[in-house]
Amino acid sequence: MEKRARVLIDCHDAKGLVYKVSKVFYDRDLNIDSNREFVDKEKEKFFMRTVVSGDFDTDELNDALKTVCPDDARIRVIIPKNKKIVILATKESHALGDILIRNEAGELNAEIGCVIANHETLRTLVERFNIPFISISADGLTRDEHEVKVMQEIQKYTFDYMVLAKYMRILTPTFVKAYSGKIINIHHSFLPAFIGANPYKQAYERGVKIIGATAHFVTDDLDEGPIIAQNVIPVNHRLSWKEMQSAGRDGEKVVLSRALALVLHDRVFVHDNKTVIF
């Protein structure tokens, strides 16, 4: 029976890898629908994303690819399907709302298990999409105590990625470790130059000429994880800080949804603290 697969390979670079991998596909009468590869010459790392179609056994294809790739190869043969996500939010609706609308329109191809927030503000918005909304207040709790309650809810769901849609609480190392490589965050690109409260007002007072947003994987280094997507918007002295904030929020939601689309379609390789995007 014909089917499609996304084949992802990253390993130490070696002579003839593209030929050897392609021959594995050819020998099984598989069609290469698309292919891209990249070599980081400084690190001697090879990356390849290929979409193939035909009649194949996933495990057998994976084993065959192992025989032609270096021993350190990470090989993934992925049958495309909707990935599962959970979302953490606080009060701001722009990033969350954009994800909900795009997913409802079939743009993201995701299954949203739930939205967890530390305020009730977004309940009505979320429940319009028939998605469970869970409110866990942080009032009277330490950061660790609040995270335990959040994790107890998260553990009820199976998911591929966790999305921080303007979740305005700093995560502990324990939390980040529990979901390592699975947490995606969005922030204004002023960090680290404009940290703390009201970065748009700080930027306005400095007379910045561009604003922007960055979507990245979360690590223990605050807002310094591997970058997935970025965008900038030109601004000038005519904009108030509130107008700048409004433009920045538009940028944030677009960048976050773009990053999600890349990740959910298996187009992102994490390499050290960087990403390779196909």
C-alpha positions as CSV (number, residue, x, y, z in Angstrom):
1,M,0.0,0.0,0.0
2,E,1.4,3.4,-1.0
3,K,2.2,5.9,1.8
4,R,4.4,8.9,2.4
5,A,7.1,9.5,5.0
6,R,9.4,12.3,6.1
7,V,12.9,10.9,6.5
8,L,15.1,13.0,8.7
9,I,18.8,12.3,9.0
10,D,21.6,14.1,11.0
11,C,25.0,12.7,11.5
12,H,28.7,13.2,11.0
13,D,29.4,14.2,7.4
14,A,30.8,11.5,5.1
15,K,31.6,11.1,1.4
16,G,28.7,10.0,-0.8
17,L,25.9,10.2,1.8
18,V,23.3,11.7,-0.5
19,Y,24.0,9.0,-3.1
20,K,23.9,6.2,-0.5
21,V,20.7,7.4,1.1
22,S,19.1,8.0,-2.3
23,K,20.1,4.4,-3.4
24,V,18.2,3.0,-0.4
25,F,15.1,4.7,-1.7
26,Y,15.8,3.7,-5.3
27,D,16.3,0.0,-4.4
28,R,12.9,0.0,-2.7
29,D,11.2,1.7,-5.7
30,L,10.3,4.8,-3.6
31,N,9.7,8.1,-5.2
32,I,11.5,11.2,-3.8
33,D,8.9,13.9,-3.6
34,S,11.2,16.5,-2.1
35,N,14.7,16.6,-0.7
36,R,17.0,19.1,1.0
37,E,20.3,18.7,2.6
38,F,22.9,20.9,4.4
39,V,26.4,20.4,5.7
40,D,27.8,22.4,8.6
41,K,31.4,22.4,7.4
42,E,32.8,23.7,10.6
43,K,31.3,21.0,12.7
44,E,31.3,18.4,9.9
45,K,27.6,17.7,10.5
46,F,25.2,16.5,7.8
47,F,21.5,17.2,7.7
48,M,18.9,15.8,5.3
49,R,15.1,16.0,5.0
50,T,13.5,13.8,2.3
51,V,9.8,13.1,1.6
52,V,9.3,9.8,0.0
53,S,6.3,7.9,-1.2
54,G,5.6,4.3,-2.2
55,D,5.1,0.9,-0.6
56,F,7.5,0.4,2.3
57,D,7.9,-0.9,5.8
58,T,8.9,1.9,8.2
59,D,11.1,-0.3,10.4
60,E,12.8,-2.0,7.5
61,L,13.5,1.4,5.8
62,N,14.9,2.8,9.0
63,D,17.2,-0.3,9.4
64,A,18.4,0.0,5.8
65,L,19.3,3.7,6.2
66,K,21.4,2.8,9.3
67,T,23.6,0.5,7.2
68,V,24.6,3.4,4.9
69,C,25.0,6.2,7.5
70,P,27.7,6.8,10.0
71,D,27.3,5.2,13.4
72,D,26.3,8.4,15.1
73,A,23.4,8.9,12.7
74,R,20.0,10.0,14.1
75,I,17.4,8.7,11.7
76,R,13.7,9.3,11.8
77,V,11.2,7.8,9.4
78,I,8.0,9.8,10.2
79,I,4.6,9.0,8.8
80,P,2.8,12.5,8.6
81,K,0.0,12.9,11.0
82,N,-1.4,15.6,13.2
83,K,0.9,16.2,16.2
84,K,-0.4,16.8,19.7
85,I,0.3,20.0,21.6
86,V,-0.7,21.6,24.9
87,I,-0.6,25.3,25.4
88,L,0.3,27.5,28.5
89,A,-1.0,31.0,28.6
90,T,-1.6,33.9,31.1
91,K,-3.8,36.8,30.1
92,E,-2.7,38.0,26.7
93,S,-4.9,36.6,23.9
94,H,-3.1,37.5,20.6
95,A,-0.7,34.6,20.4
96,L,-3.2,32.0,21.7
97,G,-6.1,33.3,19.6
98,D,-4.0,33.1,16.4
99,I,-3.0,29.5,17.1
100,L,-6.6,28.5,17.8
101,I,-7.9,30.2,14.6
102,R,-5.2,28.8,12.4
103,N,-5.6,25.3,13.8
104,E,-9.4,25.5,13.3
105,A,-8.7,26.5,9.7
106,G,-6.5,23.4,9.3
107,E,-3.3,25.4,8.8
108,L,-1.3,23.9,11.6
109,N,-2.5,20.3,11.5
110,A,-2.3,19.9,15.3
111,E,-4.4,18.4,18.0
112,I,-4.7,20.8,21.0
113,G,-5.1,18.8,24.1
114,C,-5.7,21.6,26.5
115,V,-4.9,25.2,27.4
116,I,-3.5,25.8,30.9
117,A,-3.4,29.3,32.3
118,N,-2.7,30.9,35.7
119,H,-5.7,33.3,35.2
120,E,-9.3,32.9,34.1
121,T,-9.1,35.6,31.5
122,L,-8.9,33.4,28.4
123,R,-11.5,30.8,29.3
124,T,-14.3,32.1,27.1
125,L,-11.9,32.4,24.1
126,V,-10.6,28.8,24.5
127,E,-14.0,27.2,25.2
128,R,-15.4,28.7,21.9
129,F,-13.1,26.2,20.2
130,N,-14.3,23.2,22.4
131,I,-10.8,22.9,23.9
132,P,-10.4,22.1,27.6
133,F,-9.3,25.2,29.6
134,I,-7.6,24.6,33.0
135,S,-7.0,27.6,35.3
136,I,-4.4,27.1,38.0
137,S,-3.9,30.3,40.0
138,A,-0.5,31.0,41.4
139,D,-1.8,33.1,44.2
140,G,-0.4,32.1,47.6
141,L,1.9,29.5,46.0
142,T,5.6,29.4,45.5
143,R,6.9,29.0,41.9
144,D,7.7,25.3,42.7
145,E,4.3,24.6,44.2
146,H,2.5,26.2,41.3
147,E,4.6,24.2,38.8
148,V,3.7,20.9,40.6
149,K,0.0,21.6,40.1
150,V,0.6,22.6,36.4
151,M,2.6,19.4,35.8
152,Q,-0.1,17.3,37.4
153,E,-2.5,18.5,34.8
154,I,-0.1,18.3,31.9
155,Q,0.7,14.6,32.7
156,K,-3.0,13.8,31.9
157,Y,-2.2,14.5,28.2
158,T,0.0,12.9,25.6
159,F,1.7,15.5,23.5
160,D,4.6,16.2,21.2
161,Y,5.1,19.9,22.0
162,M,4.2,22.4,24.7
163,V,3.6,26.0,23.5
164,L,4.1,29.0,25.7
165,A,1.6,31.5,24.2
166,K,2.8,34.5,26.2
167,Y,2.9,32.5,29.4
168,M,4.4,35.1,31.7
169,R,6.1,32.9,34.3
170,I,9.7,31.9,34.4
171,L,10.0,28.1,34.4
172,T,12.2,26.2,36.8
173,P,15.1,23.9,35.7
174,T,13.0,21.0,37.0
175,F,10.1,21.9,34.7
176,V,12.4,22.5,31.7
177,K,14.2,19.2,32.2
178,A,10.9,17.3,32.4
179,Y,10.0,18.5,28.9
180,S,13.4,19.0,27.4
181,G,13.3,19.8,23.7
182,K,9.5,20.0,23.7
183,I,8.8,23.6,24.9
184,I,8.4,26.4,22.4
185,N,8.3,30.0,23.5
186,I,7.6,33.4,21.9
187,H,9.1,36.7,23.1
188,H,9.8,40.2,21.8
189,S,13.2,40.4,20.3
190,F,14.3,43.2,22.6
191,L,15.8,40.7,25.0
192,P,18.3,40.9,26.5
193,A,18.5,44.7,25.8
194,F,15.0,45.4,27.1
195,I,14.2,43.0,30.0
196,G,11.6,43.3,32.7
197,A,8.3,45.1,32.7
198,N,7.0,46.9,29.6
199,P,9.8,46.3,27.1
200,Y,7.9,48.3,24.4
201,K,7.9,51.4,26.5
202,Q,11.6,50.9,27.1
203,A,12.2,50.5,23.4
204,Y,10.1,53.6,22.6
205,E,12.1,55.7,25.1
206,R,15.3,54.5,23.4
207,G,14.0,55.4,19.9
208,V,14.4,52.0,18.3
209,K,13.9,51.7,14.6
210,I,12.9,48.1,14.4
211,I,10.8,45.8,16.7
212,G,10.3,42.1,16.3
213,A,9.8,38.7,17.8
214,T,11.6,35.4,18.3
215,A,10.3,31.9,18.7
216,H,12.7,29.4,20.3
217,F,13.0,26.2,22.2
218,V,13.2,26.7,25.9
219,T,16.3,25.9,27.8
220,D,17.6,26.7,31.3
221,D,19.2,29.8,29.9
222,L,16.4,32.3,29.8
223,D,15.3,33.2,26.3
224,E,18.6,31.9,24.8
225,G,17.4,28.5,23.4
226,P,17.7,27.4,19.8
227,I,15.9,29.9,17.5
228,I,13.1,28.6,15.3
229,A,11.7,31.7,13.6
230,Q,12.1,35.5,13.8
231,N,10.7,38.6,12.2
232,V,11.2,42.4,12.4
233,I,8.9,45.4,11.8
234,P,10.3,48.9,10.9
235,V,9.0,51.6,13.3
236,N,9.8,55.3,13.7
237,H,9.3,58.3,16.0
238,R,5.6,58.7,14.9
239,L,4.5,55.6,16.9
240,S,3.6,55.8,20.6
241,W,4.8,53.0,22.8
242,K,1.3,51.6,22.8
243,E,1.1,51.6,19.0
244,M,4.5,50.0,19.0
245,Q,3.2,47.3,21.4
246,S,0.3,46.6,19.1
247,A,2.5,46.2,16.1
248,G,4.8,44.0,18.2
249,R,2.0,41.7,19.2
250,D,1.0,41.2,15.6
251,G,4.6,40.2,14.9
252,E,4.7,37.8,17.9
253,K,1.6,35.9,16.8
254,V,2.8,35.5,13.2
255,V,6.3,34.3,14.3
256,L,4.9,31.8,16.8
257,S,2.5,30.3,14.3
258,R,5.3,30.2,11.7
259,A,7.5,28.4,14.2
260,L,4.8,25.9,15.1
261,A,4.2,25.1,11.4
262,L,7.9,24.4,10.9
263,V,8.1,22.1,14.0
264,L,4.8,20.3,13.4
265,H,5.9,19.5,9.8
266,D,9.3,18.1,11.0
267,R,11.3,20.9,9.3
268,V,13.5,21.7,12.3
269,F,16.8,20.1,13.3
270,V,18.3,21.2,16.6
271,H,22.1,21.5,16.3
272,D,24.0,22.6,19.4
273,N,22.2,25.8,20.4
274,K,21.1,26.5,16.8
275,T,18.6,25.1,14.4
276,V,18.7,23.9,10.8
277,I,15.4,24.7,9.1
278,F,14.3,23.0,5.9
